[in-house]
Amino acid sequence: MAKSLEMLANPQTRTRENLLLAEAAAWLHDMGKSDERHVQKSALDYTGSITYNYKTAHLPFVAAYSLDLLNEKVSFEELIKEGMPRNSEKPDKPWLIRTLGFCHAVAHSEKEEAYFLQKQTTTNTRLGTPFGYEFEPLANLLIRLSGLPFGQIVNRAAFRPVVETAFSEACGDTRRPNNEVSLWDWSNMVAALFKSALAGALLGYKQVPPDMYWRLLSIRFNGSRFIERVSQIPDLLARRKMTTNGLDKVRQLLEVTYPLGTEIYRDGDGSVFVVPDISDLLTFEDAEKRTLFDRIVYEFGTGTVKDISLKVNGELIPRIKLDTSRWSRQGLRVVPEHEHQPVLPISSHIVGELPIPVDIGQVELWWQNQSEDICTA
């Protein structure tokens, strides 16, 4: 019997709505770091005179929301306050809370704990980049947090961009060199793992912390070769916009239509998503009996420019790859001081020669019973 993706979009049980709410809860689970008081308590010159708990200080913002999934009903307040690594292995805690706590722990795996961590001063705490550049001292953090449209949490299209903008101006960790990770980078990774774990459980693959795993799914193509096969700059720009729009549509499919993954990487050659640990995920079917593999190819092929008739269609078929092996935090070895962690699985998706295949049958249809002038270019 074919396995169905419709479990993730069941309107009777509000499954999609709850999965997207879970994602939002993970975005907000460390929102208290977007507050000057948190920066002061984390600073080198902190004197111990501030009473502030970044986990509980802003819970009234989300008091109206709760999750109702997998026979558990948990409030946003409980998730944010209790969803910490120390609770991930406590069997008396709800599975949703334990899972968020474990996802929080897994998201830490790329940090270089071997490096010396240096606190910054209260008035000179800055967000940096991986290349060593640092921005102006953090300011207006609480204003940005308080200004979020918490009443629109259920509207992902409206809520996500403003959270990303606000949290991109705050630090996930104020200590150098970890200050290169913004609060949005950090929160979005936790949310990606959390949403995928919940989607996997709803599809029949429920895992219990700490035995939880994920896979990477990539949609890749030779972008430079595709956009360069033109004679004019406007055509090049149009092709680039078509592939970008195609990737946007795949992202909408995997993040919202069937919320089972999150795009964690994109370049000119495609995207990479975190998805549940399901080895045959690409064979799951939608309501029209199309497999996820075929649906991804179709959505990418509808990539267009300003919704006009020009589309990618069969002129470019992406390579779709799902990890053959699963991965988790346990897969990272402990390394000696000053050595980097081993390359994460994402490298196997983005490194190497990419083909530029076409749908031969579709191209043949374009030229049936047609006569055109030879292109002089």
N, C-alpha and C positions, 0 to 999 in steps of 0.2 A: 504494500500500500504506500502510495506516495506521501511524503511528509509535506505539511503545509505551512506556509508563512503567515497564514491568516490568523493564527493564534496571537500574533503580535498586533493585529489591527481589529480586534473584536470590539464592535461598538457597544454590545450589550454589557460587557464587563469593563468597558472603558480602559482596555489594556494599553492602547497606544498612549492615551492621555496620562496614565500612571507611569509608563516608562519614561515619558518626556518630563514628568514631574520629578521622577527619581534623578534624572540627569540634572535638572535644575537644583535639586537639593545638594547634589555633589558639587556643583559650581559654587554653592553658597556655604559649604560645610566649614570653610575657613575664612568666611567673609570678615570676621573680626580683625584680621590682619590689615584690613584697609581702614585703619584708625590710627591717628597720631599717638594715642596712648600705648598701643602695641609697639610702635616704633620706639617710644621712650623706654618701655620696660625691657626691650631687647638691646638697648644701646650700651655702649662701653661705659658711659658716664651715668648710668642709672643709679639713683640713690636709695631706691626701695620705698619711695613715698607715694606710689600710685596704686590705687585699688582698681584693678581692671582684669576681667576674665574674657579673653577674646572669643571663647566658645559660647558664652552665655549672654554677653552684653547686648547683642542685637537680635535675640530670639523673638521679641515682639514683632519684628518685621515680617516673620513667616508663620506666626501663630495660627493663621487661618488654614494652613495647608497640611495635608497628610497623604501617605501612600496606602493604597489598598491593593496589594499584590500577593499572589502565592499564599493565600489564606492568612495573611498577616496585615494588620492595620497599624501603621506607625506614623506618628506625627513628624513634621519637619524638625520640631524642637528636639525630639528624642534622637533623630538621626544626626543632627548637628552636634548635640551635646555628647552623645554616646558613641558615635561612629568613629572610634579611634582604634589604632592597632592593639592596644592593651585589651580591648573587648572582643577581638576577632576570634579568640579561641575559648570563649566562655559559653558553654552550651545553654546556659540559662537565659542568654540574650536572644532576642528575635534574629532570625536569619538575615533579614534586611540590614540590621545594625551591624551584625558581625561581618557581613560582606562589604559594607562601606568601610569598616575599619581595616579589613584586609586589603582592599583596593588602595586605601591611603598608604598602607605599608609598601605595597608593590610599586606605587608611583615614586617612592624614594630611591628606587634601585639604581638610577643613573647618577646619583650624587657621589662625589669623590670624598668619602669620609676620611680618606688617608691624608688629604691636604690639611694644612693648618687653616683653621677658620678664624677670621679676624672680625670682631665686632666693630661697628661704626658708631660715631658719636650721635647724640640726639639731633643736633642741628645740621648734621652733615651725612645723614644716611641716604645713600643713592642706589638707584637701580642701574645695573650695568648690562653689558653685552658679553658674549663669549669671547670677543676680541679685545676685551679690556677697557673699552670705552665706557664711561659712566655719565649719566644724565644729571640734571639739576637735582638738588636735595628734594626728597619727597615732601609734598605739600598738598593740602586740600583733600586728604584721603577720606576723612569722615564725611565731608561734603559730598563727595562722589558716591559713597556708599549710601548715605541717607537719601540721595536723589534718585536711586534706582526705582523703577516702576514696579514695586513688589506686587501691586494689584494685577499685573499682567504676567505673572509667572506662568500661567497656563497658556499664554500666547508666545510660543517659542520664537517665532519670527520677529516679534517685537522685543522680547526680553533679552535674547542672547546677545545681539549686537551691543546693547548698552552695558551689559555685564562685562563683555570682552573689553570695551573701551575703558571702563572704570578700573577694572582689575589689572589691565595692562600697565597702569600707572603706579601699581603697588608691588611690593616684593613678596615672593613666596617665602623667602628666607633673607633676612637683612644682613647676614654675615658674608663677608668676602671669602672666597670667590663665588659662593652660592647665590649672591645677589643678582646673578645673571638670569635667574629664573623668576619671571613675573608671577604675580598671584594668579593671573589668568592661565599662563602655561601650566602651572601646578594644578589648579582646580579643574581645568579642562581634561588633563590626563586622568585624574581620579574619576571624573565623570565618565570618560570613555570606558574605563575598566568596569565601573559600576553598572552602567547601562548594558554593556555586553554580557556581563555575568547574569543579570536579571533576564535578558532576552534568551540566553541559553537555557536558563531554568524553565522559562515559559514554553520553550520548544521541546522540553523533555530531557534536558541535560543539566540537571541541577547539581552543583558541586558545593561542598562545604569547606569553609576555611579550616586549615590552611591549604587544603588540597584543591586549589582553584587554578585554572589555566586559561590561556587565551591564544588566539592565532591572529596572524596578519593576512589581510586580503588586499591585493594590489590590482590596479587597473592601469596598465602601462602601454606606451606606444612610442614610436620614434617621432617626437614632436618637431624637432628641427628639420628633419627631412621632409615631413609633411608640409610644413608652412613655407618652406623654401622652394617648393615646386610650382612657382608662379613666375610671371613676367613683370608684374607691377607691385609696387609697395601696397596699394590699397587691397590687392588680393591677398598679400601676405598677412596683413592685419585682420582681414576677414577670416582667414583660416585659423589664425590664433584665437580669435573670438569664438569661433565655432567649437574648437576643442575645449576651450575654457567653459563654455556653456554646457557642453556634453558632460564634462566632469562635475559641473554644478548639479546637473540632473541626476547623475549617479549618486552624488552626495545626498540629495533630497530623498532618493529611493532608500538608501541604507540608513540614513539618520532619522527620517521622519515617516515616510510611507510605511516602511517596515523597520522600526527603530531597533536595529540589532548591532549597529556599528557606529564608529566615529572616525572621520578623516583626521589623521594625525600628521600627514605629510603630503605636500603637493609641490611639483615642479613642472617644467614645461613638457615632461614626458609622462605625466599621470599622477595618480594619487595612491596612498596607502591607508588602509583602515584597520582599526582594532575591531575584531569580531569574536563571537563566542567560540569556545573549544568544541567545534562540531566538524568532524573530518569530512562529512559529505554535505556541508552547508550549501554548496552551489547547486545541489540537486533538489533542494526544497522548492515547492511550487507555490505560485500565487493563485488567486481565485480563478484565473483563466487557464490554469494548468501549465503556465510557462515556468520553467525553472529559473532560479535566481541567476544562474549564468546567462541564460538567454535574455532575461529581463535587463541585466546590466548592459549587455551588448545593445539591446534595443534603445535603452535610455540614452546611452552615449551617442548612438547614431542619430538621435533627434536633436543633437546640439546644433544651434542655429545662431543667426545674427539678427537681433531685434525682431525675432518671431516672423521673419520673412521665409519664403519658400526654400531658400538656400540652406541645406543641411549637410552634416557629415555623411549621413546615410551609410552606404557600404563602401565609401571611398577609403575609410580607415577603420580597421577592426582592432580593438585593443587586446593585449595579452592579459588574461585574467588568471591570477595565481593565488591559490590559498595555501598557507603553510601546510606542509605534510607532517610536521611535528609541532607539538604544543609547547608553550613556554610560560614561565612564571618567575617569581622572585627567586625561588630555590635554584634556578638554573644559572645564577650568577655566582662565580667563585669569589672567595676572599682573596684580594690581591696584596702584594707587598706594598710598602709605603712608596708613594710617588709613581706607582704604575697605574695605568688607566684600566677601567673595566673592559672585558672583551666586547667586541662589537656586537650590538644588539641585532636581533633577527631582521630588522628593517633593511640591513645592507644587502641581503640576498635578493631583495625585491627591486632595488634601485641601481645595482651595479651590474654591468654587462651590456652586451650589444642587444639592441631592441629591433625587432623586425618592423616592417611597415606593410602588413598584409591588407588586401582588399577583398571585398565580396565579388568574385568574378561574375556570378549570376546577376548581381545587381548592376554591375557595370555594363554587361551585355544588354540589359533592358534599356539602358540609356541610349543605345545606338541602333536599336531595332527600327527599321524603316525610316531612318534619318539620313539626311545629306547635309553636311556642313562644309563651309570653306575651310581650307587648310590654314592653321594658325601660322602666321609668318614668324612668330617668336619661337 
